[in-house]
Amino acid sequence: MKSIIKNILKEGKRRLKKTYYILQYFVNKLIGTQNQPLDFDPATLPFIDSPEYSFAEINKRIDPYGKLPYNLEEKLDFFREYGYVVLENVLPTNEVDAIWDEIEFVTEHHEKYDIDGLAHRFNDQKDTPIKLIPKEKLKGIGTRFIDFHDSSIRSKNLITHPNLIPFLQASLTPKITVFQSLIFKYSSQQDVHQDFPWVTTEIPSHLVAAWIPMEDVHKDSGPLFYYPKSHRIPKFDFGQTGIVFQHLNSLFSPSKFARYLTKTCTELGLKKEVLLIKKGDMLFWHGALAHGGMPINDPTKTRKSFVVHYSTTEGLSKHRNSTVLEKKPDQYHGVTIYSNPKLAHQKDVVK
């Protein structure tokens, strides 16, 4: 009984404190006092986001590259203007299929793996070792595998494929690293959001996301949607934490953030587009592009996908679960991939 009362008092104190901070926030806003900057630091912007951007200059800065299955200048111009771009036929479909075979094998034998997962309505929506998640949950809607690439050499090779490197280096900096990856069997059905407030790097603007379809996407499977040009809309103010979200410290909720994005995009005349992408293609989007997952109209339709977040070694100097720098992080095709110190025994276990 005492513990229940203690928890009630603790929660009451937390809410009272938050109410005080919200009142303080609106007072500061009223009198024009702003504690947190509400945009990316211009000094640390990737060159592609700079007013001085030119393809000729950026082409000098990145590593030499051979023949590509796309026109790099055209793709960068489109990405810069619209905040996303599709690179067609850049990944070998046989490798995509082989990785999905790995996913299926790990799912069937999940009791052997500590790979992190998240399942709908299981363990309070917390990241959980997949060996502790029931198999029917792992196979269901609302489940994702987190950082599967840590355990799969084949996955690391795919997400750093040589066809991708020139684009990644040009859209960020030449020193690329993989921040995080997510595997989905079904649509996330996630509300509209931008990535940089949640996928927080040391430099918020050093973030580019990618979406690899592991199968051709069907219109009823809950495809990805996005608002072209929304990477340039004014940033949302979470209060206290500025443009990034911190669960216990931010004053405003993800749902309010989603409402802000929808309202702002509508007011600016930005139209929602839905992506029906093919296996072998790859979508890149800016860390500030507003996007989400459409509802699943047909629950028999899967939307197998591999989502990757890329940063730079300047924006991400170590694995997000580490407190120290890694002496010799792995290098795949010139891309740095840090090892997860909490799951060292799971590194490259999927063969």
N, C-alpha and C positions, 0 to 999 in steps of 0.2 A: 504493500500500500504506500509506504514511504517513497519507494522508487517511482511509483506512478505520479505522486504529488510533485516529486522533484522534477520529473520530466515535464509535467504541465507548467510548472513555474519557469523552467528553463526555456520552454517554447514561448511562453508569454513574454519573458524578458527579451527573447530574440525578436519577436514581432514588434514590441514596443520600440526597441532600438532601431529596427528597420523603418518604422513609421517616422521616427525622429529624423533619420537620414533623408527620407523622402521629402519631408517638410523643409529640411535644410537645403536640399537640392533645388526645390522650386523657388525658395527665397533667393538663393544664389543666382538662379536663372533670371529672376525678376530684376535683380539689381546689376546683372551683367557680370557676375563673378563666375569664371569657369575654371575648374581645377584640372580637368583632363582634356587633352587635345582630341578633337573629333574628326581626325583624318589621319591617313598614313603620313609618316615623317617624309617630307619631300627629299631629304638628304639620303634616304635609304631606299628610295623607289628603284625597282628594276628599270633598266634603261628603256625598255619598251613602253613603260608608263610615263616616261619623261617627255616634256614638250619638245626636247631637242632630238627625239628619236629619228633615226634614219636607218634604213636597211643596210646601206653601204657601210655605215659606222659599226653597226652591230655585227655585220659579217666579218669584220676585222677582229672582233673581240672573242668570238667563239672558236672552238677547235676546228681545224680543217675537216671537211667531210666529203664523201664521194657522192655518187649519183643517188638521189632520193626519189621515191615514188610519188612525190608531190612537189609543187613549186613553193619553196620555203618563203620567199618574199611575199607571195600572194597570201599564204596561210597566216603569216605574221600580221600583215595589214588587216586581214579579216578579224583575227583575234584581238588586235588592238582596238578596232572599231566596235565590235559587237560583244566582246568579252568571252567568246567561245569559238571553237573551230573543230571541224571533223577532218581527221586525216584518214583517207580511204585506203583500204587494202595495205596497211602498213605492218600487220602482224600475221605470222603464219598460222592458219586456222588449225593445222594439225597439232601445234603446240598449245593453242587455246583448248582444244579438245582433251589433250593429255593432262592439262592442269585440272580440268573439270573431273577427269577420271580420278585424280588424286583426291579431290574434294569428296567425291562419292566414297572412295575407299576409307578416308579418315572418318567420314560420317558413320559408315557401317561399323567401324572398329574404334569408335570414339572413346571407349573406356581405356584405351592405351595412351591417350594424348592429353596434355595439359594446355594445348593451344587455347587461347581465350575465345570465348563466344558470348553472344548476348541473345537471349530468347524472350519472346513476347510473354509477358505475365509470368515470368520465372525469376526467382531470386531478386525481387524488387528492381528488375531491369538493370541489374549490376553485371559488369563483366565477370564471367565465370569460366573456369576450365571446362572444356567441352566434355570431358569424361564424367562430369557431374550433372550434365544436362541430359534428360531423357532423349532417346533417339527420335521419338515422334516429335519432340519439340525442335530438335535440330533440323528436321526435315520440313518443318512447318513455316507458315507465313510469319514474318516478323523476326526471323532469326538471321544473325550475321556471324561470320568468322572474322576475328580481329587479327590483323598482322599475320595472315597465313604465309606471307612471303618469308617471314623469319624461319619457317620450317621447311620451305620448298626451294631448292636451288633452281628448279625449272621456272618457278614463278619469278624469282629474282632476275633471271635471264630475260623473261618476257617483258617485265615492266621497265627494263633498261635496254630494250632492243635498240640496235644501232640506228634504225629508222627514226627513232624518237629523240635521240640525243641532240641533234642540231636545233630542233624546235624548243626543247626544254632549256637548253643553254641560252637561246636567244630570248625566251620569254621570262627567264629569271636571271641567272648569271651562269658563267661557265662551270662553277663548282656546285653541282647538283647533289642533293641527297633525297632519299625516300623518307618521308615523315611517318606515314601510316598507310595501311591497306585494309580494305573491307571486302568480304565475299558475301554476295546475296544470291539466294536461289529465287526469291520472289521480290517484287517491288517493295521498296521501303515505305511507300505511301506517305513519305515525310512531308510535313508542311513546308511552305516556302521559307527559305533561309539563305544566308550567305555563310561561307565556310570559315572565314578568318576569325570571327568571334569565338568559335568553338575549337577549331583546330589551331591552337595558339602556338605560334613559333616565337622566337626571340625578336624577330622583326616581322610584324604582322603582314606587311606587303609581300614578303617572300613566300608566297604560297600559290601553287598552281595545282588544280585537281584534274584527274583523268578518269574516264569511264570506259572500261573494256567490256563490250558485250561478249558473253560466252555462248551466245546463240542469237539468231536474228530476233529482233524485238517485235512483238505483236501489239497492236493498238489496244487490245483489251487486257494486257498483262500489267498495266500500271506503269507506262513508260515515263522516262524522265521528262520534266518540263523546265523551262527557263524563260527569263525575260531578257532578250537581247538588249545590250547597252546599259543594263542595270548595274554593271560594275562601276558606273560613274555617278550613281545617285548619292545624295548626302548620307553620311554614316549615321546609324542609330546610336543614341546616347543611352547606355545602360545605367548611367549614374554611378558615381564613385569609381567604377572600373573603366569608364570611357567607352571606347568602341568594342572592347572585348568583354566576353561574358565570364563571370566567375560565380559558381553556384551559390556560395554563401555571402558574397560581397556585392554582387550586382543588385540594383534596386528594382529593375524591371525584368519581367519574365520572357521566356522564349515565345510565348503566345502573343504578347504585346509586340515583340519584335516582328513576328510574322504579319500581324495586322499592319504595322508600319510599312513593311515592304510592299504588301499588296496595295495599300492606299497610295504610297508614293509612286509606284510604277504606274498605277491607273491615272493619277493626276498628271504624270509626265507623258502619258500617251504610249507607254511601252506595252507591247502586246505579248501575251504568253504564247510560247511555241512548244510543241511536243516533238520529241525526238524518236524516230523509228530508225534505228541504226542496225547495221549488219555485222555479223561476226567477221573479224579481220580488220574492221575499222576501229578507230579510237577517237573519243571525244576529249578535248581539253577545255577546261574553263578557268577563268580568272578567279582568284580567291574571293573576290567581292561580287561575283555574279549571283543574282537571286535565282534560286532553282529549287526543285523538290521532286517528289514522286507522285504521279497520278494515282487515283484509286484503282484497285484491281477489279475490273468488270467481270472477269471470268477466272474464278479461283483455280481452274484446272490449268491455266496458262502460267508457266514459270517466266521469270525474267532474270536469267542467270547473268551475273555481272561481277566484275572485279574493279573496285574503285581504289584509286591510288592518290595519295596526297604527296606532292613533291615540295621540297624547300631547297635551301642552299646551305652550305657548310657555315656560312656567316649567319644565316637566320636560324640555323639549328646546329649547334656545335657538338651535340651528343644525343644519344637516345633519350627520348622523353621520360623513360623510367630510370634513368641513370643520374647520379649526382657528380660523376667524374668523367673526364674526357677519356675516350677509348684510344689506346695507344696505336693500334693498327686496324682501323675499321675495314671491313670488306670493300672491295672495289669491283663493280660489275660494269663493264663497258665505259669506265670513267666516272661512274656514279657511285657515291659513297652510300653504303648501307650499314648503319650502326647495328650492333647486336643488343638484344634485350637482355640485360643482366638478370632479370627476374625469371627468365625462361631459357637460360643458357643450355639446359639439358634438352630443350626442344629444337635447338638450332639444326636445320638441315636434316631432320629426322624422316621427312617424307621422301621416299626414293621412287 
